[in-house]
Amino acid sequence: MFGRKAAQKLDNAAAGLHSRYGKAGDAVANAVIAPVRRQIDTGCTRCSRGKCKKH
Ligand SMILES: [Zn+2]
């Protein structure tokens, strides 16, 4: 069901929320995106592309 592409979308969505809304965006990401993201057994897709600012 969920694969690497979904993980990438979620990671990008979380990053987008962070850059647009800062801490409020992080709160939304943690509440909405993180639970889904944790079900996908894939490392941070932004880290693997060198675009991550969180890790
Ligand atoms: Zn990362």
mmCIF file of the protein (N, C-alpha, C, O) and its ligand, coordinates in Angstrom:
data_MODEL
# 
_entry.id   MODEL 
# 
loop_
_entity.id 
_entity.type 
_entity.pdbx_number_of_molecules 
1 polymer     1 
2 non-polymer 1 
# 
_entity_poly.entity_id                      1 
_entity_poly.type                           'polypeptide(L)' 
_entity_poly.nstd_linkage                   no 
_entity_poly.nstd_monomer                   no 
_entity_poly.pdbx_seq_one_letter_code       MFGRKAAQKLDNAAAGLHSRYGKAGDAVANAVIAPVRRQIDTGCTRCSRGKCKKH 
_entity_poly.pdbx_seq_one_letter_code_can   MFGRKAAQKLDNAAAGLHSRYGKAGDAVANAVIAPVRRQIDTGCTRCSRGKCKKH 
_entity_poly.pdbx_strand_id                 A 
# 
loop_
_entity_poly_seq.entity_id 
_entity_poly_seq.num 
_entity_poly_seq.mon_id 
_entity_poly_seq.hetero 
1 1  MET n 
1 2  PHE n 
1 3  GLY n 
1 4  ARG n 
1 5  LYS n 
1 6  ALA n 
1 7  ALA n 
1 8  GLN n 
1 9  LYS n 
1 10 LEU n 
1 11 ASP n 
1 12 ASN n 
1 13 ALA n 
1 14 ALA n 
1 15 ALA n 
1 16 GLY n 
1 17 LEU n 
1 18 HIS n 
1 19 SER n 
1 20 ARG n 
1 21 TYR n 
1 22 GLY n 
1 23 LYS n 
1 24 ALA n 
1 25 GLY n 
1 26 ASP n 
1 27 ALA n 
1 28 VAL n 
1 29 ALA n 
1 30 ASN n 
1 31 ALA n 
1 32 VAL n 
1 33 ILE n 
1 34 ALA n 
1 35 PRO n 
1 36 VAL n 
1 37 ARG n 
1 38 ARG n 
1 39 GLN n 
1 40 ILE n 
1 41 ASP n 
1 42 THR n 
1 43 GLY n 
1 44 CYS n 
1 45 THR n 
1 46 ARG n 
1 47 CYS n 
1 48 SER n 
1 49 ARG n 
1 50 GLY n 
1 51 LYS n 
1 52 CYS n 
1 53 LYS n 
1 54 LYS n 
1 55 HIS n 
# 
loop_
_struct_asym.id 
_struct_asym.entity_id 
A 1 
B 2 
# 
loop_
_chem_comp.id 
_chem_comp.type 
_chem_comp.mon_nstd_flag 
ALA 'L-peptide linking' y 
ARG 'L-peptide linking' y 
ASN 'L-peptide linking' y 
ASP 'L-peptide linking' y 
CYS 'L-peptide linking' y 
GLN 'L-peptide linking' y 
GLY 'peptide linking'   y 
HIS 'L-peptide linking' y 
ILE 'L-peptide linking' y 
LEU 'L-peptide linking' y 
LYS 'L-peptide linking' y 
MET 'L-peptide linking' y 
PHE 'L-peptide linking' y 
PRO 'L-peptide linking' y 
SER 'L-peptide linking' y 
THR 'L-peptide linking' y 
TYR 'L-peptide linking' y 
VAL 'L-peptide linking' y 
ZN  non-polymer         . 
# 
_pdbx_entity_nonpoly.entity_id   2 
_pdbx_entity_nonpoly.name        ? 
_pdbx_entity_nonpoly.comp_id     ZN 
# 
_pdbx_nonpoly_scheme.asym_id         B 
_pdbx_nonpoly_scheme.entity_id       2 
_pdbx_nonpoly_scheme.mon_id          ZN 
_pdbx_nonpoly_scheme.ndb_seq_num     1 
_pdbx_nonpoly_scheme.pdb_seq_num     101 
_pdbx_nonpoly_scheme.auth_seq_num    101 
_pdbx_nonpoly_scheme.pdb_mon_id      ZN 
_pdbx_nonpoly_scheme.auth_mon_id     ZN 
_pdbx_nonpoly_scheme.pdb_strand_id   A 
_pdbx_nonpoly_scheme.pdb_ins_code    . 
# 
loop_
_atom_site.group_PDB 
_atom_site.id 
_atom_site.type_symbol 
_atom_site.label_atom_id 
_atom_site.label_alt_id 
_atom_site.label_comp_id 
_atom_site.label_asym_id 
_atom_site.label_entity_id 
_atom_site.label_seq_id 
_atom_site.pdbx_PDB_ins_code 
_atom_site.Cartn_x 
_atom_site.Cartn_y 
_atom_site.Cartn_z 
_atom_site.occupancy 
_atom_site.B_iso_or_equiv 
_atom_site.pdbx_formal_charge 
_atom_site.auth_seq_id 
_atom_site.auth_comp_id 
_atom_site.auth_asym_id 
_atom_site.auth_atom_id 
_atom_site.pdbx_PDB_model_num 
ATOM   1   N  N  . MET A 1 1  ? 0.826  -1.195 0.000  1.00 0.00 ? 1   MET A N  1 
ATOM   2   C  CA . MET A 1 1  ? 0.000  0.000  0.000  1.00 0.00 ? 1   MET A CA 1 
ATOM   3   C  C  . MET A 1 1  ? 0.872  1.262  0.000  1.00 0.00 ? 1   MET A C  1 
ATOM   4   O  O  . MET A 1 1  ? 1.027  1.906  -1.038 1.00 0.00 ? 1   MET A O  1 
ATOM   5   N  N  . PHE A 1 2  ? 1.428  1.609  1.131  1.00 0.00 ? 2   PHE A N  1 
ATOM   6   C  CA . PHE A 1 2  ? 2.278  2.794  1.130  1.00 0.00 ? 2   PHE A CA 1 
ATOM   7   C  C  . PHE A 1 2  ? 3.698  2.409  0.752  1.00 0.00 ? 2   PHE A C  1 
ATOM   8   O  O  . PHE A 1 2  ? 4.242  1.429  1.259  1.00 0.00 ? 2   PHE A O  1 
ATOM   9   N  N  . GLY A 1 3  ? 4.272  3.162  -0.112 1.00 0.00 ? 3   GLY A N  1 
ATOM   10  C  CA . GLY A 1 3  ? 5.636  2.885  -0.528 1.00 0.00 ? 3   GLY A CA 1 
ATOM   11  C  C  . GLY A 1 3  ? 6.485  4.123  -0.464 1.00 0.00 ? 3   GLY A C  1 
ATOM   12  O  O  . GLY A 1 3  ? 6.134  5.121  0.165  1.00 0.00 ? 3   GLY A O  1 
ATOM   13  N  N  . ARG A 1 4  ? 7.593  4.032  -1.121 1.00 0.00 ? 4   ARG A N  1 
ATOM   14  C  CA . ARG A 1 4  ? 8.560  5.107  -1.072 1.00 0.00 ? 4   ARG A CA 1 
ATOM   15  C  C  . ARG A 1 4  ? 8.007  6.413  -1.645 1.00 0.00 ? 4   ARG A C  1 
ATOM   16  O  O  . ARG A 1 4  ? 8.323  7.497  -1.153 1.00 0.00 ? 4   ARG A O  1 
ATOM   17  N  N  . LYS A 1 5  ? 7.194  6.305  -2.670 1.00 0.00 ? 5   LYS A N  1 
ATOM   18  C  CA . LYS A 1 5  ? 6.630  7.529  -3.270 1.00 0.00 ? 5   LYS A CA 1 
ATOM   19  C  C  . LYS A 1 5  ? 5.731  8.253  -2.295 1.00 0.00 ? 5   LYS A C  1 
ATOM   20  O  O  . LYS A 1 5  ? 5.758  9.479  -2.188 1.00 0.00 ? 5   LYS A O  1 
ATOM   21  N  N  . ALA A 1 6  ? 4.928  7.471  -1.582 1.00 0.00 ? 6   ALA A N  1 
ATOM   22  C  CA . ALA A 1 6  ? 4.043  8.071  -0.578 1.00 0.00 ? 6   ALA A CA 1 
ATOM   23  C  C  . ALA A 1 6  ? 4.873  8.717  0.512  1.00 0.00 ? 6   ALA A C  1 
ATOM   24  O  O  . ALA A 1 6  ? 4.557  9.813  0.975  1.00 0.00 ? 6   ALA A O  1 
ATOM   25  N  N  . ALA A 1 7  ? 5.941  8.035  0.925  1.00 0.00 ? 7   ALA A N  1 
ATOM   26  C  CA . ALA A 1 7  ? 6.806  8.585  1.967  1.00 0.00 ? 7   ALA A CA 1 
ATOM   27  C  C  . ALA A 1 7  ? 7.395  9.916  1.511  1.00 0.00 ? 7   ALA A C  1 
ATOM   28  O  O  . ALA A 1 7  ? 7.477  10.877 2.276  1.00 0.00 ? 7   ALA A O  1 
ATOM   29  N  N  . GLN A 1 8  ? 7.798  9.944  0.256  1.00 0.00 ? 8   GLN A N  1 
ATOM   30  C  CA . GLN A 1 8  ? 8.390  11.165 -0.283 1.00 0.00 ? 8   GLN A CA 1 
ATOM   31  C  C  . GLN A 1 8  ? 7.383  12.317 -0.279 1.00 0.00 ? 8   GLN A C  1 
ATOM   32  O  O  . GLN A 1 8  ? 7.717  13.451 0.064  1.00 0.00 ? 8   GLN A O  1 
ATOM   33  N  N  . LYS A 1 9  ? 6.147  12.004 -0.667 1.00 0.00 ? 9   LYS A N  1 
ATOM   34  C  CA . LYS A 1 9  ? 5.110  13.041 -0.663 1.00 0.00 ? 9   LYS A CA 1 
ATOM   35  C  C  . LYS A 1 9  ? 4.867  13.563 0.741  1.00 0.00 ? 9   LYS A C  1 
ATOM   36  O  O  . LYS A 1 9  ? 4.740  14.768 0.956  1.00 0.00 ? 9   LYS A O  1 
ATOM   37  N  N  . LEU A 1 10 ? 4.803  12.645 1.690  1.00 0.00 ? 10  LEU A N  1 
ATOM   38  C  CA . LEU A 1 10 ? 4.559  13.058 3.066  1.00 0.00 ? 10  LEU A CA 1 
ATOM   39  C  C  . LEU A 1 10 ? 5.713  13.890 3.605  1.00 0.00 ? 10  LEU A C  1 
ATOM   40  O  O  . LEU A 1 10 ? 5.500  14.896 4.282  1.00 0.00 ? 10  LEU A O  1 
ATOM   41  N  N  . ASP A 1 11 ? 6.932  13.467 3.303  1.00 0.00 ? 11  ASP A N  1 
ATOM   42  C  CA . ASP A 1 11 ? 8.100  14.227 3.760  1.00 0.00 ? 11  ASP A CA 1 
ATOM   43  C  C  . ASP A 1 11 ? 8.094  15.621 3.155  1.00 0.00 ? 11  ASP A C  1 
ATOM   44  O  O  . ASP A 1 11 ? 8.394  16.604 3.832  1.00 0.00 ? 11  ASP A O  1 
ATOM   45  N  N  . ASN A 1 12 ? 7.753  15.696 1.888  1.00 0.00 ? 12  ASN A N  1 
ATOM   46  C  CA . ASN A 1 12 ? 7.705  17.004 1.231  1.00 0.00 ? 12  ASN A CA 1 
ATOM   47  C  C  . ASN A 1 12 ? 6.591  17.867 1.798  1.00 0.00 ? 12  ASN A C  1 
ATOM   48  O  O  . ASN A 1 12 ? 6.758  19.073 1.984  1.00 0.00 ? 12  ASN A O  1 
ATOM   49  N  N  . ALA A 1 13 ? 5.456  17.244 2.071  1.00 0.00 ? 13  ALA A N  1 
ATOM   50  C  CA . ALA A 1 13 ? 4.344  17.994 2.639  1.00 0.00 ? 13  ALA A CA 1 
ATOM   51  C  C  . ALA A 1 13 ? 4.717  18.555 4.009  1.00 0.00 ? 13  ALA A C  1 
ATOM   52  O  O  . ALA A 1 13 ? 4.403  19.700 4.332  1.00 0.00 ? 13  ALA A O  1 
ATOM   53  N  N  . ALA A 1 14 ? 5.393  17.726 4.810  1.00 0.00 ? 14  ALA A N  1 
ATOM   54  C  CA . ALA A 1 14 ? 5.800  18.176 6.144  1.00 0.00 ? 14  ALA A CA 1 
ATOM   55  C  C  . ALA A 1 14 ? 6.795  19.325 6.032  1.00 0.00 ? 14  ALA A C  1 
ATOM   56  O  O  . ALA A 1 14 ? 6.722  20.302 6.776  1.00 0.00 ? 14  ALA A O  1 
ATOM   57  N  N  . ALA A 1 15 ? 7.719  19.192 5.095  1.00 0.00 ? 15  ALA A N  1 
ATOM   58  C  CA . ALA A 1 15 ? 8.712  20.255 4.914  1.00 0.00 ? 15  ALA A CA 1 
ATOM   59  C  C  . ALA A 1 15 ? 8.047  21.526 4.418  1.00 0.00 ? 15  ALA A C  1 
ATOM   60  O  O  . ALA A 1 15 ? 8.422  22.628 4.818  1.00 0.00 ? 15  ALA A O  1 
ATOM   61  N  N  . GLY A 1 16 ? 7.061  21.374 3.547  1.00 0.00 ? 16  GLY A N  1 
ATOM   62  C  CA . GLY A 1 16 ? 6.341  22.541 3.031  1.00 0.00 ? 16  GLY A CA 1 
ATOM   63  C  C  . GLY A 1 16 ? 5.590  23.255 4.132  1.00 0.00 ? 16  GLY A C  1 
ATOM   64  O  O  . GLY A 1 16 ? 5.586  24.485 4.192  1.00 0.00 ? 16  GLY A O  1 
ATOM   65  N  N  . LEU A 1 17 ? 4.956  22.493 5.001  1.00 0.00 ? 17  LEU A N  1 
ATOM   66  C  CA . LEU A 1 17 ? 4.245  23.093 6.123  1.00 0.00 ? 17  LEU A CA 1 
ATOM   67  C  C  . LEU A 1 17 ? 5.211  23.845 7.027  1.00 0.00 ? 17  LEU A C  1 
ATOM   68  O  O  . LEU A 1 17 ? 4.915  24.938 7.511  1.00 0.00 ? 17  LEU A O  1 
ATOM   69  N  N  . HIS A 1 18 ? 6.378  23.232 7.244  1.00 0.00 ? 18  HIS A N  1 
ATOM   70  C  CA . HIS A 1 18 ? 7.368  23.858 8.115  1.00 0.00 ? 18  HIS A CA 1 
ATOM   71  C  C  . HIS A 1 18 ? 7.846  25.192 7.532  1.00 0.00 ? 18  HIS A C  1 
ATOM   72  O  O  . HIS A 1 18 ? 7.949  26.188 8.249  1.00 0.00 ? 18  HIS A O  1 
ATOM   73  N  N  . SER A 1 19 ? 8.133  25.202 6.233  1.00 0.00 ? 19  SER A N  1 
ATOM   74  C  CA . SER A 1 19 ? 8.673  26.435 5.648  1.00 0.00 ? 19  SER A CA 1 
ATOM   75  C  C  . SER A 1 19 ? 7.596  27.502 5.530  1.00 0.00 ? 19  SER A C  1 
ATOM   76  O  O  . SER A 1 19 ? 7.901  28.694 5.566  1.00 0.00 ? 19  SER A O  1 
ATOM   77  N  N  . ARG A 1 20 ? 6.338  27.089 5.389  1.00 0.00 ? 20  ARG A N  1 
ATOM   78  C  CA . ARG A 1 20 ? 5.274  28.080 5.231  1.00 0.00 ? 20  ARG A CA 1 
ATOM   79  C  C  . ARG A 1 20 ? 4.753  28.589 6.567  1.00 0.00 ? 20  ARG A C  1 
ATOM   80  O  O  . ARG A 1 20 ? 4.490  29.780 6.737  1.00 0.00 ? 20  ARG A O  1 
ATOM   81  N  N  . TYR A 1 21 ? 4.608  27.661 7.514  1.00 0.00 ? 21  TYR A N  1 
ATOM   82  C  CA . TYR A 1 21 ? 3.937  28.052 8.755  1.00 0.00 ? 21  TYR A CA 1 
ATOM   83  C  C  . TYR A 1 21 ? 4.805  27.900 9.996  1.00 0.00 ? 21  TYR A C  1 
ATOM   84  O  O  . TYR A 1 21 ? 4.336  28.141 11.108 1.00 0.00 ? 21  TYR A O  1 
ATOM   85  N  N  . GLY A 1 22 ? 6.055  27.506 9.827  1.00 0.00 ? 22  GLY A N  1 
ATOM   86  C  CA . GLY A 1 22 ? 6.948  27.400 10.978 1.00 0.00 ? 22  GLY A CA 1 
ATOM   87  C  C  . GLY A 1 22 ? 6.458  26.387 11.993 1.00 0.00 ? 22  GLY A C  1 
ATOM   88  O  O  . GLY A 1 22 ? 6.109  25.256 11.657 1.00 0.00 ? 22  GLY A O  1 
ATOM   89  N  N  . LYS A 1 23 ? 6.440  26.823 13.249 1.00 0.00 ? 23  LYS A N  1 
ATOM   90  C  CA . LYS A 1 23 ? 6.079  25.878 14.318 1.00 0.00 ? 23  LYS A CA 1 
ATOM   91  C  C  . LYS A 1 23 ? 4.637  25.403 14.204 1.00 0.00 ? 23  LYS A C  1 
ATOM   92  O  O  . LYS A 1 23 ? 4.333  24.261 14.548 1.00 0.00 ? 23  LYS A O  1 
ATOM   93  N  N  . ALA A 1 24 ? 3.755  26.262 13.728 1.00 0.00 ? 24  ALA A N  1 
ATOM   94  C  CA . ALA A 1 24 ? 2.361  25.841 13.544 1.00 0.00 ? 24  ALA A CA 1 
ATOM   95  C  C  . ALA A 1 24 ? 2.299  24.742 12.490 1.00 0.00 ? 24  ALA A C  1 
ATOM   96  O  O  . ALA A 1 24 ? 1.536  23.784 12.623 1.00 0.00 ? 24  ALA A O  1 
ATOM   97  N  N  . GLY A 1 25 ? 3.095  24.885 11.459 1.00 0.00 ? 25  GLY A N  1 
ATOM   98  C  CA . GLY A 1 25 ? 3.142  23.857 10.427 1.00 0.00 ? 25  GLY A CA 1 
ATOM   99  C  C  . GLY A 1 25 ? 3.685  22.553 10.963 1.00 0.00 ? 25  GLY A C  1 
ATOM   100 O  O  . GLY A 1 25 ? 3.198  21.477 10.616 1.00 0.00 ? 25  GLY A O  1 
ATOM   101 N  N  . ASP A 1 26 ? 4.695  22.650 11.809 1.00 0.00 ? 26  ASP A N  1 
ATOM   102 C  CA . ASP A 1 26 ? 5.246  21.441 12.433 1.00 0.00 ? 26  ASP A CA 1 
ATOM   103 C  C  . ASP A 1 26 ? 4.186  20.728 13.265 1.00 0.00 ? 26  ASP A C  1 
ATOM   104 O  O  . ASP A 1 26 ? 4.106  19.499 13.273 1.00 0.00 ? 26  ASP A O  1 
ATOM   105 N  N  . ALA A 1 27 ? 3.374  21.519 13.964 1.00 0.00 ? 27  ALA A N  1 
ATOM   106 C  CA . ALA A 1 27 ? 2.336  20.922 14.813 1.00 0.00 ? 27  ALA A CA 1 
ATOM   107 C  C  . ALA A 1 27 ? 1.336  20.156 13.952 1.00 0.00 ? 27  ALA A C  1 
ATOM   108 O  O  . ALA A 1 27 ? 0.921  19.049 14.296 1.00 0.00 ? 27  ALA A O  1 
ATOM   109 N  N  . VAL A 1 28 ? 0.958  20.757 12.838 1.00 0.00 ? 28  VAL A N  1 
ATOM   110 C  CA . VAL A 1 28 ? 0.032  20.081 11.927 1.00 0.00 ? 28  VAL A CA 1 
ATOM   111 C  C  . VAL A 1 28 ? 0.680  18.826 11.357 1.00 0.00 ? 28  VAL A C  1 
ATOM   112 O  O  . VAL A 1 28 ? 0.051  17.770 11.285 1.00 0.00 ? 28  VAL A O  1 
ATOM   113 N  N  . ALA A 1 29 ? 1.929  18.947 10.957 1.00 0.00 ? 29  ALA A N  1 
ATOM   114 C  CA . ALA A 1 29 ? 2.641  17.806 10.386 1.00 0.00 ? 29  ALA A CA 1 
ATOM   115 C  C  . ALA A 1 29 ? 2.731  16.671 11.405 1.00 0.00 ? 29  ALA A C  1 
ATOM   116 O  O  . ALA A 1 29 ? 2.528  15.505 11.069 1.00 0.00 ? 29  ALA A O  1 
ATOM   117 N  N  . ASN A 1 30 ? 3.037  17.025 12.645 1.00 0.00 ? 30  ASN A N  1 
ATOM   118 C  CA . ASN A 1 30 ? 3.158  15.986 13.676 1.00 0.00 ? 30  ASN A CA 1 
ATOM   119 C  C  . ASN A 1 30 ? 1.820  15.314 13.958 1.00 0.00 ? 30  ASN A C  1 
ATOM   120 O  O  . ASN A 1 30 ? 1.763  14.119 14.246 1.00 0.00 ? 30  ASN A O  1 
ATOM   121 N  N  . ALA A 1 31 ? 0.752  16.089 13.874 1.00 0.00 ? 31  ALA A N  1 
ATOM   122 C  CA . ALA A 1 31 ? -0.563 15.537 14.193 1.00 0.00 ? 31  ALA A CA 1 
ATOM   123 C  C  . ALA A 1 31 ? -1.132 14.738 13.026 1.00 0.00 ? 31  ALA A C  1 
ATOM   124 O  O  . ALA A 1 31 ? -1.743 13.688 13.227 1.00 0.00 ? 31  ALA A O  1 
ATOM   125 N  N  . VAL A 1 32 ? -0.932 15.230 11.816 1.00 0.00 ? 32  VAL A N  1 
ATOM   126 C  CA . VAL A 1 32 ? -1.616 14.649 10.659 1.00 0.00 ? 32  VAL A CA 1 
ATOM   127 C  C  . VAL A 1 32 ? -0.702 13.734 9.844  1.00 0.00 ? 32  VAL A C  1 
ATOM   128 O  O  . VAL A 1 32 ? -1.101 12.640 9.444  1.00 0.00 ? 32  VAL A O  1 
ATOM   129 N  N  . ILE A 1 33 ? 0.512  14.189 9.607  1.00 0.00 ? 33  ILE A N  1 
ATOM   130 C  CA . ILE A 1 33 ? 1.387  13.465 8.689  1.00 0.00 ? 33  ILE A CA 1 
ATOM   131 C  C  . ILE A 1 33 ? 2.200  12.384 9.396  1.00 0.00 ? 33  ILE A C  1 
ATOM   132 O  O  . ILE A 1 33 ? 2.348  11.275 8.883  1.00 0.00 ? 33  ILE A O  1 
ATOM   133 N  N  . ALA A 1 34 ? 2.725  12.712 10.575 1.00 0.00 ? 34  ALA A N  1 
ATOM   134 C  CA . ALA A 1 34 ? 3.639  11.792 11.255 1.00 0.00 ? 34  ALA A CA 1 
ATOM   135 C  C  . ALA A 1 34 ? 3.056  10.393 11.506 1.00 0.00 ? 34  ALA A C  1 
ATOM   136 O  O  . ALA A 1 34 ? 3.747  9.399  11.284 1.00 0.00 ? 34  ALA A O  1 
ATOM   137 N  N  . PRO A 1 35 ? 1.794  10.296 11.967 1.00 0.00 ? 35  PRO A N  1 
ATOM   138 C  CA . PRO A 1 35 ? 1.251  8.949  12.229 1.00 0.00 ? 35  PRO A CA 1 
ATOM   139 C  C  . PRO A 1 35 ? 1.212  8.082  10.972 1.00 0.00 ? 35  PRO A C  1 
ATOM   140 O  O  . PRO A 1 35 ? 1.454  6.877  11.037 1.00 0.00 ? 35  PRO A O  1 
ATOM   141 N  N  . VAL A 1 36 ? 0.909  8.690  9.844  1.00 0.00 ? 36  VAL A N  1 
ATOM   142 C  CA . VAL A 1 36 ? 0.884  7.944  8.586  1.00 0.00 ? 36  VAL A CA 1 
ATOM   143 C  C  . VAL A 1 36 ? 2.302  7.608  8.159  1.00 0.00 ? 36  VAL A C  1 
ATOM   144 O  O  . VAL A 1 36 ? 2.602  6.501  7.712  1.00 0.00 ? 36  VAL A O  1 
ATOM   145 N  N  . ARG A 1 37 ? 3.155  8.598  8.314  1.00 0.00 ? 37  ARG A N  1 
ATOM   146 C  CA . ARG A 1 37 ? 4.546  8.436  7.886  1.00 0.00 ? 37  ARG A CA 1 
ATOM   147 C  C  . ARG A 1 37 ? 5.239  7.304  8.645  1.00 0.00 ? 37  ARG A C  1 
ATOM   148 O  O  . ARG A 1 37 ? 6.058  6.577  8.082  1.00 0.00 ? 37  ARG A O  1 
ATOM   149 N  N  . ARG A 1 38 ? 4.904  7.166  9.913  1.00 0.00 ? 38  ARG A N  1 
ATOM   150 C  CA . ARG A 1 38 ? 5.547  6.123  10.719 1.00 0.00 ? 38  ARG A CA 1 
ATOM   151 C  C  . ARG A 1 38 ? 5.181  4.720  10.248 1.00 0.00 ? 38  ARG A C  1 
ATOM   152 O  O  . ARG A 1 38 ? 5.889  3.759  10.549 1.00 0.00 ? 38  ARG A O  1 
ATOM   153 N  N  . GLN A 1 39 ? 4.092  4.599  9.521  1.00 0.00 ? 39  GLN A N  1 
ATOM   154 C  CA . GLN A 1 39 ? 3.690  3.280  9.038  1.00 0.00 ? 39  GLN A CA 1 
ATOM   155 C  C  . GLN A 1 39 ? 4.454  2.867  7.790  1.00 0.00 ? 39  GLN A C  1 
ATOM   156 O  O  . GLN A 1 39 ? 4.377  1.720  7.352  1.00 0.00 ? 39  GLN A O  1 
ATOM   157 N  N  . ILE A 1 40 ? 5.176  3.793  7.236  1.00 0.00 ? 40  ILE A N  1 
ATOM   158 C  CA . ILE A 1 40 ? 5.959  3.477  6.043  1.00 0.00 ? 40  ILE A CA 1 
ATOM   159 C  C  . ILE A 1 40 ? 7.393  3.192  6.462  1.00 0.00 ? 40  ILE A C  1 
ATOM   160 O  O  . ILE A 1 40 ? 8.068  4.040  7.046  1.00 0.00 ? 40  ILE A O  1 
ATOM   161 N  N  . ASP A 1 41 ? 7.837  1.997  6.156  1.00 0.00 ? 41  ASP A N  1 
ATOM   162 C  CA . ASP A 1 41 ? 9.158  1.563  6.595  1.00 0.00 ? 41  ASP A CA 1 
ATOM   163 C  C  . ASP A 1 41 ? 10.231 2.041  5.620  1.00 0.00 ? 41  ASP A C  1 
ATOM   164 O  O  . ASP A 1 41 ? 10.863 1.247  4.923  1.00 0.00 ? 41  ASP A O  1 
ATOM   165 N  N  . THR A 1 42 ? 10.415 3.347  5.593  1.00 0.00 ? 42  THR A N  1 
ATOM   166 C  CA . THR A 1 42 ? 11.400 3.930  4.695  1.00 0.00 ? 42  THR A CA 1 
ATOM   167 C  C  . THR A 1 42 ? 12.076 5.081  5.413  1.00 0.00 ? 42  THR A C  1 
ATOM   168 O  O  . THR A 1 42 ? 11.422 5.864  6.101  1.00 0.00 ? 42  THR A O  1 
ATOM   169 N  N  . GLY A 1 43 ? 13.359 5.181  5.257  1.00 0.00 ? 43  GLY A N  1 
ATOM   170 C  CA . GLY A 1 43 ? 14.079 6.279  5.884  1.00 0.00 ? 43  GLY A CA 1 
ATOM   171 C  C  . GLY A 1 43 ? 13.649 7.614  5.299  1.00 0.00 ? 43  GLY A C  1 
ATOM   172 O  O  . GLY A 1 43 ? 12.977 7.670  4.269  1.00 0.00 ? 43  GLY A O  1 
ATOM   173 N  N  . CYS A 1 44 ? 14.043 8.677  5.966  1.00 0.00 ? 44  CYS A N  1 
ATOM   174 C  CA . CYS A 1 44 ? 13.682 10.018 5.510  1.00 0.00 ? 44  CYS A CA 1 
ATOM   175 C  C  . CYS A 1 44 ? 14.128 10.222 4.072  1.00 0.00 ? 44  CYS A C  1 
ATOM   176 O  O  . CYS A 1 44 ? 15.316 10.145 3.761  1.00 0.00 ? 44  CYS A O  1 
ATOM   177 N  N  . THR A 1 45 ? 13.159 10.484 3.195  1.00 0.00 ? 45  THR A N  1 
ATOM   178 C  CA . THR A 1 45 ? 13.501 10.606 1.780  1.00 0.00 ? 45  THR A CA 1 
ATOM   179 C  C  . THR A 1 45 ? 14.219 11.915 1.484  1.00 0.00 ? 45  THR A C  1 
ATOM   180 O  O  . THR A 1 45 ? 14.921 12.028 0.480  1.00 0.00 ? 45  THR A O  1 
ATOM   181 N  N  . ARG A 1 46 ? 14.047 12.885 2.339  1.00 0.00 ? 46  ARG A N  1 
ATOM   182 C  CA . ARG A 1 46 ? 14.741 14.150 2.125  1.00 0.00 ? 46  ARG A CA 1 
ATOM   183 C  C  . ARG A 1 46 ? 16.208 14.045 2.554  1.00 0.00 ? 46  ARG A C  1 
ATOM   184 O  O  . ARG A 1 46 ? 17.085 14.652 1.939  1.00 0.00 ? 46  ARG A O  1 
ATOM   185 N  N  . CYS A 1 47 ? 16.465 13.282 3.600  1.00 0.00 ? 47  CYS A N  1 
ATOM   186 C  CA . CYS A 1 47 ? 17.857 13.037 3.989  1.00 0.00 ? 47  CYS A CA 1 
ATOM   187 C  C  . CYS A 1 47 ? 18.600 12.355 2.841  1.00 0.00 ? 47  CYS A C  1 
ATOM   188 O  O  . CYS A 1 47 ? 19.729 12.720 2.512  1.00 0.00 ? 47  CYS A O  1 
ATOM   189 N  N  . SER A 1 48 ? 17.954 11.370 2.242  1.00 0.00 ? 48  SER A N  1 
ATOM   190 C  CA . SER A 1 48 ? 18.641 10.600 1.203  1.00 0.00 ? 48  SER A CA 1 
ATOM   191 C  C  . SER A 1 48 ? 18.924 11.457 -0.015 1.00 0.00 ? 48  SER A C  1 
ATOM   192 O  O  . SER A 1 48 ? 19.794 11.121 -0.818 1.00 0.00 ? 48  SER A O  1 
ATOM   193 N  N  . ARG A 1 49 ? 18.211 12.551 -0.165 1.00 0.00 ? 49  ARG A N  1 
ATOM   194 C  CA . ARG A 1 49 ? 18.482 13.451 -1.292 1.00 0.00 ? 49  ARG A CA 1 
ATOM   195 C  C  . ARG A 1 49 ? 19.263 14.690 -0.861 1.00 0.00 ? 49  ARG A C  1 
ATOM   196 O  O  . ARG A 1 49 ? 19.519 15.587 -1.664 1.00 0.00 ? 49  ARG A O  1 
ATOM   197 N  N  . GLY A 1 50 ? 19.636 14.725 0.414  1.00 0.00 ? 50  GLY A N  1 
ATOM   198 C  CA . GLY A 1 50 ? 20.432 15.843 0.896  1.00 0.00 ? 50  GLY A CA 1 
ATOM   199 C  C  . GLY A 1 50 ? 19.657 17.130 1.028  1.00 0.00 ? 50  GLY A C  1 
ATOM   200 O  O  . GLY A 1 50 ? 20.239 18.215 1.060  1.00 0.00 ? 50  GLY A O  1 
ATOM   201 N  N  . LYS A 1 51 ? 18.316 17.011 1.107  1.00 0.00 ? 51  LYS A N  1 
ATOM   202 C  CA . LYS A 1 51 ? 17.515 18.229 1.195  1.00 0.00 ? 51  LYS A CA 1 
ATOM   203 C  C  . LYS A 1 51 ? 16.898 18.413 2.568  1.00 0.00 ? 51  LYS A C  1 
ATOM   204 O  O  . LYS A 1 51 ? 16.134 19.351 2.793  1.00 0.00 ? 51  LYS A O  1 
ATOM   205 N  N  . CYS A 1 52 ? 17.226 17.529 3.474  1.00 0.00 ? 52  CYS A N  1 
ATOM   206 C  CA . CYS A 1 52 ? 16.583 17.573 4.772  1.00 0.00 ? 52  CYS A CA 1 
ATOM   207 C  C  . CYS A 1 52 ? 17.223 18.642 5.650  1.00 0.00 ? 52  CYS A C  1 
ATOM   208 O  O  . CYS A 1 52 ? 18.445 18.786 5.696  1.00 0.00 ? 52  CYS A O  1 
ATOM   209 N  N  . LYS A 1 53 ? 16.368 19.384 6.343  1.00 0.00 ? 53  LYS A N  1 
ATOM   210 C  CA . LYS A 1 53 ? 16.887 20.387 7.271  1.00 0.00 ? 53  LYS A CA 1 
ATOM   211 C  C  . LYS A 1 53 ? 16.591 19.991 8.703  1.00 0.00 ? 53  LYS A C  1 
ATOM   212 O  O  . LYS A 1 53 ? 16.855 20.738 9.645  1.00 0.00 ? 53  LYS A O  1 
ATOM   213 N  N  . LYS A 1 54 ? 16.034 18.793 8.841  1.00 0.00 ? 54  LYS A N  1 
ATOM   214 C  CA . LYS A 1 54 ? 15.615 18.381 10.183 1.00 0.00 ? 54  LYS A CA 1 
ATOM   215 C  C  . LYS A 1 54 ? 16.569 17.379 10.812 1.00 0.00 ? 54  LYS A C  1 
ATOM   216 O  O  . LYS A 1 54 ? 16.637 17.285 12.038 1.00 0.00 ? 54  LYS A O  1 
ATOM   217 N  N  . HIS A 1 55 ? 17.301 16.635 10.008 1.00 0.00 ? 55  HIS A N  1 
ATOM   218 C  CA . HIS A 1 55 ? 18.144 15.573 10.559 1.00 0.00 ? 55  HIS A CA 1 
ATOM   219 C  C  . HIS A 1 55 ? 19.632 15.865 10.333 1.00 0.00 ? 55  HIS A C  1 
ATOM   220 O  O  . HIS A 1 55 ? 20.484 15.073 10.734 1.00 0.00 ? 55  HIS A O  1 
HETATM 221 ZN ZN . ZN  B 2 .  ? 15.606 13.802 7.220  1.00 0.00 2 101 ZN  A ZN 1 
# 
